[in-house]
Amino acid sequence: MKQVLYFLLLISSAKAIAQETVSNQKKNNNPIFKGWYADPEGIIFDKTYWVYPTFSARYEDQIFMDAFSSKDLTNWKKHPRIIDTSAVKWAKKAMWAPSIIKNKNKYFLFFGANDIQSDNEIGGIGVAVASKPEGPFKDYLGKPLVDKFYNGAQPIDQFVFRDKDGQHYLIYGGWRHCNIAKLKPDFTGFIPFEDKTVFKEITPENYVEGPFMFIRNNKYYFMWSEGGWTGPDYCVAYAIADSPMGPFKRIGKILEQDFKIANGAGHNSVIKKPDSNQYFIVYHRRPLTETDGNSRETCIEEMHFDENGFIKPVVITNEGVKANVIK
């Protein structure tokens, strides 16, 4: 009997060592999940990390969106087809750059669709709603929220920003122009500014697309993508201001490709871990082995600030971030 117990103990120990070895071998966490995904928005709901990306494929194949959730930033669960064109009758293709926010116990997903090239086409920025972050999401308005070009901005690449006073803003724009608009409390439309304009242009120098905003130490950090999304010059730059309306003076690049790691790093969002000073930048990039512009992967790196509040240049890695649970 002692020999049997000893033998079982040896087997158990060997399994434990093998499992530990496999665990130690998992050094690379980027990309954070499999598949071609771009334009990721990272956010936290109920102590769970969520990422909402664009399905990176031909425009005609971009007729749905997936979401991903994680308790620790390293192990991700896929939630397939949280929305598709069957739930949005006016959307036919090019469903891009989801932005989500929780408001009054509902989850509102803002998205672009159809890649319109003029005011004569149907499409633009839409809104969908669900009772859970994983959906299913249904069309909220039955039509686009923004369906025309204002101040030269193509209605794509939307970001919903909640200010300190609870006011929500829509920040969006392609074609090198960026607008901000004040949302109604129910997200059915917009509230004009004091000068009676609805869409204010806040375009910084070199802006192309992919706006994102967050607050740190009462300062408004505005981030955007520059360059061509299929080219080597794609990158992220930023500015800091005292108001969501700016003015935003470009400070410099903080995320770009590394010819040893990946190409085309850009279109980001930022997650701040609650009750901490940890910030994570979520972005997409293209593997060195790929030439197709749609071959993009979602990655995460930790983002740091210097003593003056400026963002330190982010080093893109294959390792990514370590497990980080929200307590």
N, C-alpha and C positions, 0 to 999 in steps of 0.2 A: 504493500500500500504506500509506503514511504517513497518507493521508487516511482510509482505512478504520479503521486503528488509533486515530486521533484520534476518529473518530465513535463507535467502540465504547467508548472511554474516557469520552466524554461521556455515553453511555447508562448506563454503569456508575455514574458519579458521580451522575447524576440519580436512579437507583434508590436509591442509598445515602442521598441527601438525603431522598427521599420516605419511606423506611423510618424514618429518624431522626425525621422530622416526625410520622409516625403514632405512633411510640413516645412522643414528647414530648406528644402530644395525650392520651394515656391517663393522665389525672390522677386519675380516680375509680376506686378499687378496692373501694368498698363499694356494693352487697353483693359478697361475695367470689366468689359463683357464682350462676347463674341458678336461679330456682325458689322456691317457697314452702317455706321450711325454718325450724324454730324449735328452741329448747332445745339449742343446740349444745354438744357437749363437744369441746374441742381437746386434743390430746395429740401427743407426738412418739414415733415408732418408727423406729429406725435412720436418723437424720438426715433423716427425712421428717415434715412436719407432716400431721396427720390431723384431720379434723373429722367428728364423728358427730352428725347432727341428727335431730330429729323431722320427718317429712314432714307439713307443715302443711296439713291438709284436714279434711273432715268425719270424725268418729270412725269411721264405717263404711268410709271409704276408707283409713284409716290401718292397712293390713294388711301393710306392708313398711317397710324402712328402707334408705336409701342412705348411702354414705360418700364422702368427698372427700379427696384427698391432694395435697400440693404440696411442692415442693422449696424454694420461696422466699416463700410466703405470698400470692403474687399470681396465680400460674397454677395452676389447680386441675383435677384429673382426677376425674371422677365414676365411682364404683364402684356401679352400680345393684343394688338388691335384695340386699344382703348378708345379709339375713334376711327371711323373710316368714312368714305364719301357716301355710303348708303345712309348715314345719319345727317349728312349735310348736302342737301339736294343741289345747291348751287356750286359745290366744289367738285371739280372734275380731275384735277391733277395737282402736282407740285404743292403738297401739304408740307409746310415748312415751319421750322423754328418755334415750337410750342413754348408758351409762357403760361404758367399756372399760378393761381393764387386762391387761398381760402377766404371766403367772405360770407358771413352769416350762415355758417355750417354747410355751405355749398362750395364745391370746387369749380372754379371757372378757368377754362382752358382757352387761351387766345392763340390763334394760329393763322398762318398765311395760306392762301390757296389760289391756284390757277396762273400765278406768275403773270399778271396782266401787264401789258405794255402800253396801254393808253386808257383814257377815261371811257372809251367806247366798248370795252370788254367787261365781262362779268367776272368778278372775283375781288380779291383784296384780303383784308384782315377780318376774320370771323371770331365768334365766341361760342363755346360749347359749355355745357354744365353737367355735373354729376354729383351724386351724394357721397362718393368715395374717390380717393385719389387715383385709384386704378380704373375708374369708370364703371360702366360704359358711359361715354359722353355723348350728349345729344345737342343738336343745334339749338342755340339759345334765342337767336333773333329771327331766324328764317331768312336772313340776308346778311351781307357783310356789314360789319361795323364801320369800316373805312373802305370805300370802293373807288376812290379817285386819287389822283396825284395832287397833293397840296405842297406848295413851296418846292416843287420838283422831286419830292420824295415818293418813290415807289412804295405802295402799301404792302410791305413785307417786314420780316425781322422785328416783330413786336415784342416789347417787354412791358410788363405791368409792374409799376413801382408804387409801393405804399409809403407815404411820407410820415413824418413823426406825428403829425396831427390827424392821421387816419385818412387823409385825402389820397385817392388813387389817381395815378397818371398813366397814360399810354405813351410810351416812348418807342418810336419805330422809324424805319426808313431804309430804303435801298437807293441805288443810283446816286450815291455820294451826298445825300441829303437826309437830315434827321429832324423829326418833329417831336414835340411834346404836346399833349392835350389832356385836359382835366376831365376825368371820367365822372359820370353821374353815379350816385351811390349804388344803383341797381345795375350798372354796366350796360344800360340800354342806349347810351349816347353820351354826349359831352356837355360840359358846362363852359360857356364862354369865359374868357379871362376879362379883367376889368376894362380892357380896351376893346372888348366885344369880338376879338379874334378867337378862333377855336383852335387852330393849329399854329403853334409858334416854332419857328426854326431855331434849333440849337446846335447846328452842325459845326463841329470843331475842325481844325486843320487836318487834312488827309483822311477824313472819315470816308468810309465806303459802305459799311453795313454792320449788323450785329451789335446793337447797343445794349448796354447793361449798366445798372446803377445800384450803388449801395451807400449806406451812411456809416462813417466811422469817426468817432470823436467830433460829432456834429458837423462834419464836412461831407460833402457829396462827391463821391468818387464815380466818375463817368468813364466807362470803358467801351471800346469799339474795335472793329476789325478794319485793317487797311490792306491794300494790294488786291491782287486777283485771287479768287478762291481756289483756282486750279494751279496757281503759280508758286514759285519759291519765295515771293515777296509777301505772301499772306502772313499777317501778324496781328498782335493786339497792342493798342496804345491806350493812354488814359489821360484824364485831366481831373482837377479838383476844384470845386467851387463852394460857395456858401449857400447856394440855392439850387433846386432841381432845374431851374431855368438858366443856370449858368451866370455869367458867361464862362465857357469852358475853354481854357487855353491849354493846348496840347503840351504835355510834359515830356513824353517819350514812349518808346516801345518797352513793354515788359514781358512779352511772350513772342517767340519766333522760332523758326525751324532750326534744327541742329543737323548738319549733314551726316553726323554719325548715328543719329537716332531716328529722325522722321522728318518729313517735309510738311509744308502747309499748315503749321500750327496756328489756330485762330478760332474765332467765333466762340466766345467763352461766357461763362457765368461764374458766380462766386458763392460758396457756402461758408457761413460762419457757424462754428460749433457753439451751441448755447453755453453760457456761463464759462466761457474761455476766451483766449485771445488767438485761437487757431482759425485760420482762414484757408480755404481750399479753392483752387481754380479748376474749373471743369471746362474742357475744351476738346476740339477734335484735331486730328492730324492724319497724315497719309504715310503709310509704311514706305520705306525706301525701295521696296521691291515692286511697288505699284505705280503704274502710269495713268490709269483711269482716274479722272478727276473725282468720280463718285466713290472711290475706295478710301473711305475715311473712317477712322476709329475714335471712340470716345475715351479720354484719359483724364486723370486727376493728378495734380501736384499740390504740395503745400505752398502757400503764398505768404511772404514775409514783408514787413515794413521796417524802414529805418527809424532812427530816433526823431526825425522830423516829419514822420507820417507818410513819406514817399514809399511807393511800392518798389521793392527790390526786384531786379530782373529774375524771372522764373526760369529755372533750369529744367528743361524737359528730360524725362528719364523713362527707362523701361521698368524701373522698380516701382514707380508710383508712390503711393502712401501706404503706411502700415495700418493694421486694423485699428479702428477708433470708434468705440461704442459711446453713444450718448447716454449719460446716466441721469 
